[in-house]
Amino acid sequence: MAVTVETLEKLERKMTLTLPVGAIQSEVDSRLRKLARTVKMDGFRPGKVPMNVVAQRYGYSVHYEVMNDKVGEAFANAANEANLRVAGQPTITESGAQVEGQMAFDAVFEVFPEVKIADLSTAQVERLSTEVTDAAIDKTVDILRKQRRTFSQRPQDAAVQDADRVTVNFEGKIDGEPFAGGKADDFQFIVGDGQMLKEFEEAVRGMKSGESKTFQLGFPADYHGKDVAGKTADFMVTVKKVEAAHLPEVDSALAKALGIADATVEGLRADIRKNLEREVKYRLLARNKQAVMEALVGKAELDLPKSSVQSEVDRMIEGARADLKQRGVKDADKAPIPDDVFRPQAERRVRLGLVVAELVRANGLHAKPEQIKAHVDELAASYEKPVDVVRWYYSDNRRMAEVEAIVIETNVTEFVLDKATVNAKTVSFDELMAQN
């Protein structure tokens, strides 16, 4: 088999393959003979169908199948022999070249690019750090207390205040007309928790049980209810019941209720600190990893394979359709989603993937078995039965592949931070928690 490779543009290549006609026909005949032994056709006993009849019925499809197999095999062998790293699938067509006793094909395809990474010591990376303070622990204790609060009815003349749970009837109208979701009876919410719009809470605050009030409420322009977004409604609200909140004391009883092994206040705070430090660690790692990846991409020079970008676009579109389907959107699998919506993000993902792969290859940053084990053990440590969680991870190759990818990213992050110019920045616990 003779092979020539031609560079068309950047990463695009063209390969001409030639295959002996005799070898193709020989394989077609062999498959037809095998098929004749099992094929069933009216008027003939199994295995007794004449070859010319079998060839007439199945010859075209078998020939097509053989051509696909042989050309695909020839392309794979030729690419391997030429040390080509093929990106995506080739487009193969019959060539106009005439070679006696041979069939010629043109395969147009892309190769993965050469990735050039500049001196990482010139890269600037902002590295965040955060301390879990006593104030952060206090705030978490307050959240846990709120989750276990109880309520008791206030006297008839008690005015609504923050943290009260109120039961109301309300009805809203826009230009005198009711609207969907604008009316409810015996509706409960806790004042100050942000469940209702600010104007609604302001209207109810200070009212007493049995009182009614009318007020105007302007829906934000970005309100989730598109029919009322940006419009002003007239509401009438009646308070039916006002209940005061009671938070549990911070004591051993609360620690015990929360399942803390050392059922003391000190044990509770120690457990909270441990959990917060774990969360802070993961958030800092994610944030610093993102900063490293941005810096890494900025120091890389490469062309992007169009086929890889298109595959990523297609994958993202399928993901978007699956998400729409999960939300109950009708005919979500046929939803028209233009490629351009995802192309910039797809290009960035492909670029980052190629750069990271090159850095891993060139510097031996692959995930070691002991690193993978340590990461799985760490993930399992926060569960009641860590051994079962470890077994759950190791029982699924896909889950282990995800763990391996995380470890590799961590290795890359540490490698870049070791080389780059790092600008340390301390942020508060609240600031870190507020970041997406």
C-alpha positions as CSV (number, residue, x, y, z in Angstrom):
1,M,0.0,0.0,0.0
2,A,1.4,3.4,-1.1
3,V,0.7,6.4,1.2
4,T,1.3,10.1,0.6
5,V,0.4,12.9,3.1
6,E,-0.2,16.4,2.0
7,T,-0.6,19.5,4.3
8,L,-3.7,21.5,3.3
9,E,-4.0,24.2,5.9
10,K,-2.6,24.5,9.4
11,L,-3.8,21.2,11.0
12,E,-5.6,19.8,8.0
13,R,-4.0,17.0,6.1
14,K,-4.8,14.9,3.1
15,M,-3.7,11.3,2.7
16,T,-4.1,9.2,-0.4
17,L,-4.6,5.5,0.1
18,T,-4.6,2.7,-2.5
19,L,-6.0,-0.7,-2.0
20,P,-5.7,-3.8,-4.3
21,V,-9.0,-4.5,-6.0
22,G,-8.3,-8.2,-5.8
23,A,-8.0,-8.1,-2.0
24,I,-11.3,-6.3,-1.6
25,Q,-13.1,-8.7,-3.9
26,S,-11.6,-11.7,-2.2
27,E,-12.9,-10.4,1.2
28,V,-16.3,-9.7,-0.3
29,D,-16.5,-13.3,-1.7
30,S,-15.4,-14.7,1.6
31,R,-18.1,-12.9,3.6
32,L,-20.8,-13.8,1.0
33,R,-19.8,-17.5,1.3
34,K,-20.1,-17.2,5.1
35,L,-23.4,-15.5,4.8
36,A,-24.7,-18.2,2.4
37,R,-24.3,-20.8,5.1
38,T,-26.8,-19.2,7.4
39,V,-29.0,-16.9,5.3
40,K,-32.7,-17.8,5.0
41,M,-34.6,-17.1,1.7
42,D,-38.0,-18.2,0.5
43,G,-37.9,-21.2,-1.8
44,F,-34.5,-22.5,-0.5
45,R,-33.5,-24.6,2.4
46,P,-31.1,-22.9,5.0
47,G,-27.6,-23.1,3.7
48,K,-28.6,-24.1,0.2
49,V,-29.2,-20.7,-1.3
50,P,-27.1,-20.4,-4.5
51,M,-24.2,-18.0,-4.4
52,N,-25.4,-15.9,-7.3
53,V,-28.7,-15.3,-5.5
54,V,-26.9,-14.4,-2.3
55,A,-24.6,-12.0,-4.2
56,Q,-27.5,-10.4,-6.0
57,R,-29.4,-9.8,-2.7
58,Y,-26.5,-8.9,-0.4
59,G,-23.6,-8.1,-2.7
60,Y,-23.9,-4.3,-2.4
61,S,-24.2,-4.1,1.3
62,V,-21.3,-6.6,1.9
63,H,-19.1,-4.7,-0.6
64,Y,-19.9,-1.4,1.2
65,E,-19.1,-3.0,4.6
66,V,-15.8,-4.4,3.3
67,M,-14.8,-1.1,1.8
68,N,-15.5,0.7,5.1
69,D,-13.5,-1.9,7.1
70,K,-10.6,-2.0,4.7
71,V,-10.2,1.7,4.1
72,G,-10.6,2.4,7.9
73,E,-8.0,-0.2,8.7
74,A,-5.7,1.1,6.0
75,F,-6.0,4.7,7.3
76,A,-5.4,3.6,10.9
77,N,-2.2,1.7,9.8
78,A,-0.9,4.5,7.6
79,A,-1.5,7.1,10.3
80,N,0.2,5.0,12.9
81,E,3.2,4.3,10.5
82,A,3.5,8.1,9.8
83,N,3.3,8.9,13.6
84,L,0.3,11.1,13.0
85,R,-1.9,12.1,16.0
86,V,-5.3,12.2,14.3
87,A,-7.9,14.5,15.7
88,G,-11.5,13.4,15.1
89,Q,-12.7,11.2,12.2
90,P,-11.3,11.5,8.6
91,T,-13.5,12.3,5.7
92,I,-12.8,9.6,3.1
93,T,-13.9,9.8,-0.6
94,E,-12.9,7.9,-3.7
95,S,-10.0,9.5,-5.5
96,G,-9.9,10.4,-9.1
97,A,-6.4,8.8,-9.3
98,Q,-6.1,5.9,-11.7
99,V,-3.8,3.0,-10.6
100,E,-4.0,-0.3,-12.4
101,G,-5.5,-3.0,-10.2
102,Q,-5.9,-0.6,-7.3
103,M,-8.7,1.5,-5.8
104,A,-7.6,5.0,-4.6
105,F,-9.1,7.0,-1.8
106,D,-8.5,10.5,-0.4
107,A,-8.7,10.9,3.4
108,V,-8.9,14.5,4.7
109,F,-8.4,14.9,8.4
110,E,-6.9,17.0,11.2
111,V,-3.9,16.3,13.4
112,F,-3.5,17.5,17.0
113,P,-1.3,20.6,17.1
114,E,2.1,21.2,18.5
115,V,1.6,23.0,21.8
116,K,4.2,25.6,22.7
117,I,4.2,26.8,26.3
118,A,6.2,29.9,27.1
119,D,8.4,30.3,30.2
120,L,6.0,29.8,33.1
121,S,8.2,31.9,35.5
122,T,6.8,35.0,33.7
123,A,3.2,34.0,34.4
124,Q,1.4,36.0,37.1
125,V,-1.0,33.9,39.3
126,E,-3.2,35.2,42.2
127,R,-3.3,32.6,45.0
128,L,-6.0,33.0,47.6
129,S,-5.9,31.9,51.2
130,T,-8.6,31.9,53.8
131,E,-8.7,31.3,57.6
132,V,-11.7,29.7,59.3
133,T,-12.3,32.1,62.1
134,D,-14.4,31.8,65.3
135,A,-16.8,34.3,63.7
136,A,-17.3,31.8,60.8
137,I,-18.0,29.0,63.3
138,D,-20.4,31.3,65.2
139,K,-22.3,32.0,62.0
140,T,-22.6,28.3,61.2
141,V,-23.9,27.6,64.7
142,D,-26.6,30.3,64.1
143,I,-27.5,28.6,60.8
144,L,-27.8,25.2,62.5
145,R,-30.0,26.8,65.3
146,K,-32.3,28.4,62.7
147,Q,-32.7,25.1,61.0
148,R,-34.0,23.7,64.3
149,R,-36.1,26.6,65.4
150,T,-39.6,26.2,66.7
151,F,-42.5,28.7,66.6
152,S,-45.3,29.7,69.1
153,Q,-48.2,32.0,68.4
154,R,-47.9,35.6,69.5
155,P,-50.6,37.5,71.2
156,Q,-53.3,39.1,69.0
157,D,-51.9,42.6,69.3
158,A,-48.3,41.7,68.7
159,A,-46.7,43.4,65.7
160,V,-44.9,41.4,63.0
161,Q,-41.1,41.7,63.3
162,D,-38.0,40.0,61.8
163,A,-37.7,36.3,62.3
164,D,-41.5,35.9,62.9
165,R,-43.3,33.3,60.9
166,V,-46.5,34.8,59.5
167,T,-49.5,33.2,57.8
168,V,-51.2,35.5,55.3
169,N,-53.8,35.6,52.5
170,F,-52.9,37.8,49.6
171,E,-54.0,38.8,46.1
172,G,-52.2,40.9,43.5
173,K,-53.5,42.6,40.4
174,I,-51.8,44.4,37.5
175,D,-53.9,47.1,35.8
176,G,-56.9,45.7,37.7
177,E,-56.4,42.2,36.4
178,P,-55.3,39.1,38.4
179,F,-52.2,37.3,37.3
180,A,-50.9,33.7,37.6
181,G,-49.2,33.1,41.0
182,G,-50.6,36.4,42.4
183,K,-53.0,34.9,44.9
184,A,-52.6,32.6,47.9
185,D,-54.5,31.7,51.1
186,D,-52.8,30.5,54.3
187,F,-49.4,31.2,52.9
188,Q,-46.5,31.0,55.4
189,F,-43.1,32.7,55.3
190,I,-40.5,33.9,57.7
191,V,-39.9,37.6,57.7
192,G,-36.3,38.6,57.0
193,D,-35.4,35.3,55.4
194,G,-35.6,36.7,51.8
195,Q,-38.2,34.3,50.6
196,M,-40.5,37.2,49.6
197,L,-39.6,40.4,47.7
198,K,-38.4,43.2,49.9
199,E,-41.5,45.4,49.3
200,F,-43.8,42.5,50.4
201,E,-41.8,41.9,53.7
202,E,-41.8,45.7,54.3
203,A,-45.6,45.8,54.0
204,V,-46.2,42.9,56.4
205,R,-43.6,44.1,59.0
206,G,-45.4,45.9,61.8
207,M,-48.9,44.5,61.0
208,K,-51.0,42.6,63.6
209,S,-53.0,39.4,63.3
210,G,-56.4,40.2,61.7
211,E,-55.2,43.3,59.9
212,S,-55.3,44.0,56.2
213,K,-53.4,46.3,54.0
214,T,-53.0,47.3,50.3
215,F,-49.7,48.3,48.9
216,Q,-47.8,48.5,45.6
217,L,-45.0,46.1,44.6
218,G,-42.7,46.6,41.7
219,F,-41.4,43.3,40.2
220,P,-37.7,43.5,39.2
221,A,-36.9,43.5,35.4
222,D,-35.1,40.1,35.8
223,Y,-37.8,38.5,37.9
224,H,-38.2,34.8,37.1
225,G,-41.9,35.2,36.2
226,K,-41.6,36.7,32.7
227,D,-45.3,37.8,32.6
228,V,-44.9,40.2,35.5
229,A,-41.2,41.1,35.3
230,G,-40.7,44.9,35.3
231,K,-44.4,45.6,36.1
232,T,-46.0,47.1,39.2
233,A,-48.8,45.2,41.0
234,D,-51.4,46.3,43.6
235,F,-51.5,43.8,46.4
236,M,-53.9,43.3,49.3
237,V,-52.6,41.2,52.2
238,T,-54.3,40.0,55.4
239,V,-52.3,38.7,58.3
240,K,-54.0,35.6,59.8
241,K,-51.4,34.4,62.3
242,V,-48.1,35.7,63.8
243,E,-45.6,33.2,65.4
244,A,-42.4,34.0,67.3
245,A,-39.3,32.0,66.6
246,H,-37.5,30.1,69.4
247,L,-33.9,29.1,68.8
248,P,-32.4,26.1,70.7
249,E,-29.7,26.9,73.2
250,V,-26.1,26.2,72.3
251,D,-25.5,23.3,74.7
252,S,-24.8,19.6,74.8
253,A,-28.4,18.8,73.9
254,L,-28.0,20.6,70.5
255,A,-24.6,18.8,69.9
256,K,-26.3,15.5,70.6
257,A,-29.3,16.4,68.3
258,L,-26.8,17.1,65.6
259,G,-25.1,13.7,66.0
260,I,-21.8,15.0,67.3
261,A,-19.8,12.1,68.8
262,D,-18.4,14.4,71.5
263,A,-21.7,15.8,72.6
264,T,-20.4,19.0,74.1
265,V,-20.3,22.6,72.9
266,E,-16.5,22.2,72.3
267,G,-17.1,19.1,70.4
268,L,-19.8,20.8,68.3
269,R,-17.5,23.7,67.4
270,A,-14.6,21.4,66.7
271,D,-16.8,19.4,64.3
272,I,-18.0,22.5,62.6
273,R,-14.4,23.8,62.2
274,K,-13.3,20.5,60.6
275,N,-16.2,20.6,58.1
276,L,-15.6,24.3,57.3
277,E,-11.9,23.7,56.8
278,R,-12.6,20.9,54.4
279,E,-15.0,23.1,52.4
280,V,-12.5,26.0,52.4
281,K,-9.8,23.7,51.2
282,Y,-11.9,22.5,48.2
283,R,-13.1,26.0,47.4
284,L,-9.5,27.4,47.5
285,L,-8.3,24.6,45.4
286,A,-11.0,25.2,42.8
287,R,-10.4,29.0,42.8
288,N,-6.6,28.7,42.6
289,K,-6.8,26.0,40.0
290,Q,-9.0,28.3,37.8
291,A,-6.4,31.1,38.2
292,V,-3.6,28.7,37.2
293,M,-5.5,27.4,34.1
294,E,-6.1,31.0,33.0
295,A,-2.4,31.8,33.3
296,L,-1.5,28.6,31.6
297,V,-3.7,29.2,28.6
298,G,-2.3,32.7,28.3
299,K,1.2,31.3,28.0
300,A,0.4,28.7,25.3
301,E,0.5,29.0,21.5
302,L,-1.4,26.4,19.4
303,D,-3.9,26.0,16.6
304,L,-7.2,24.4,17.5
305,P,-8.5,21.3,15.6
306,K,-11.9,22.2,14.1
307,S,-13.1,18.7,14.5
308,S,-12.3,18.6,18.3
309,V,-14.1,22.0,18.8
310,Q,-17.1,20.8,16.8
311,S,-17.3,17.6,18.9
312,E,-17.2,19.7,22.1
313,V,-19.9,22.0,20.7
314,D,-22.1,18.9,19.9
315,R,-21.5,17.5,23.3
316,M,-22.5,20.8,25.0
317,I,-25.6,21.1,22.8
318,E,-26.7,17.5,23.8
319,G,-26.1,18.4,27.4
320,A,-28.3,21.5,27.1
321,R,-31.0,19.5,25.5
322,A,-30.8,16.9,28.2
323,D,-31.1,19.7,30.8
324,L,-34.2,21.1,29.0
325,K,-35.7,17.6,28.9
326,Q,-35.2,17.2,32.7
327,R,-37.0,20.5,33.2
328,G,-40.0,19.2,31.3
329,V,-39.6,21.1,28.1
330,K,-41.6,19.5,25.3
331,D,-39.5,18.1,22.3
332,A,-36.3,19.2,24.1
333,D,-34.3,16.8,22.0
334,K,-35.3,18.7,18.9
335,A,-34.7,22.2,20.3
336,P,-32.9,24.4,17.8
337,I,-29.7,25.4,19.5
338,P,-27.2,27.2,17.2
339,D,-23.5,26.2,17.4
340,D,-22.4,29.8,18.0
341,V,-24.0,29.8,21.5
342,F,-21.4,27.3,22.7
343,R,-18.5,27.7,20.3
344,P,-16.4,30.2,22.4
345,Q,-16.7,28.0,25.5
346,A,-16.0,24.9,23.4
347,E,-12.8,26.5,22.0
348,R,-11.6,27.4,25.4
349,R,-12.2,23.9,26.7
350,V,-10.4,22.3,23.8
351,R,-7.5,24.7,24.1
352,L,-7.2,24.1,27.9
353,G,-7.4,20.4,27.4
354,L,-4.6,20.3,24.9
355,V,-2.4,22.6,26.9
356,V,-2.9,20.6,30.1
357,A,-2.2,17.3,28.3
358,E,1.0,18.7,26.9
359,L,2.2,19.9,30.3
360,V,1.3,16.5,31.8
361,R,3.2,14.6,29.0
362,A,6.3,16.8,29.1
363,N,6.7,16.9,32.9
364,G,5.4,13.5,34.0
365,L,2.4,14.9,35.9
366,H,0.2,11.8,35.5
367,A,-1.9,10.7,38.5
368,K,0.0,8.1,40.6
369,P,-2.0,5.2,42.2
370,E,-1.1,6.5,45.7
371,Q,-2.4,10.0,44.8
372,I,-5.6,8.6,43.5
373,K,-6.0,6.4,46.7
374,A,-5.3,9.4,48.9
375,H,-7.9,11.5,47.1
376,V,-10.6,8.8,47.3
377,D,-9.8,8.3,51.0
378,E,-10.2,12.0,51.6
379,L,-13.5,12.1,49.8
380,A,-14.8,9.2,51.8
381,A,-13.6,10.5,55.2
382,S,-16.6,12.7,55.7
383,Y,-19.1,9.8,55.4
384,E,-20.3,7.6,58.2
385,K,-18.9,4.4,56.6
386,P,-15.8,5.5,54.6
387,V,-15.0,1.9,53.6
388,D,-18.3,1.6,51.7
389,V,-17.6,4.9,49.9
390,V,-14.1,3.8,48.9
391,R,-15.5,0.6,47.5
392,W,-18.2,2.6,45.6
393,Y,-15.6,4.6,43.9
394,Y,-13.3,1.7,43.0
395,S,-16.2,-0.3,41.6
396,D,-16.8,2.1,38.7
397,N,-14.2,2.9,36.1
398,R,-16.0,6.2,35.1
399,R,-15.9,7.4,38.7
400,M,-12.2,6.5,39.0
401,A,-11.5,8.3,35.7
402,E,-13.1,11.5,37.2
403,V,-10.9,11.1,40.3
404,E,-7.8,10.7,38.1
405,A,-8.7,13.8,36.2
406,I,-9.0,15.8,39.4
407,V,-5.6,14.6,40.7
408,I,-4.0,15.4,37.4
409,E,-5.4,19.0,37.5
410,T,-4.1,19.3,41.1
411,N,-0.6,18.2,39.9
412,V,-0.7,20.7,37.1
413,T,-1.9,23.4,39.5
414,E,1.0,22.8,41.9
415,F,3.5,22.5,39.1
416,V,2.5,25.9,37.7
417,L,2.3,27.6,41.1
418,D,5.9,26.3,41.8
419,K,7.1,27.9,38.5
420,A,5.0,31.1,38.2
421,T,5.2,34.4,40.0
422,V,2.5,34.0,42.7
423,N,0.7,37.0,44.2
424,A,-0.7,35.9,47.6
425,K,-4.1,37.3,48.6
426,T,-6.0,36.7,51.8
427,V,-9.8,36.8,51.5
428,S,-12.4,36.5,54.3
429,F,-14.3,33.4,54.9
430,D,-17.6,35.1,53.8
431,E,-16.0,36.4,50.6
432,L,-14.8,32.9,49.7
433,M,-18.1,31.3,50.4
434,A,-19.9,34.0,48.3
435,Q,-17.8,33.1,45.2
436,N,-19.4,30.8,42.7
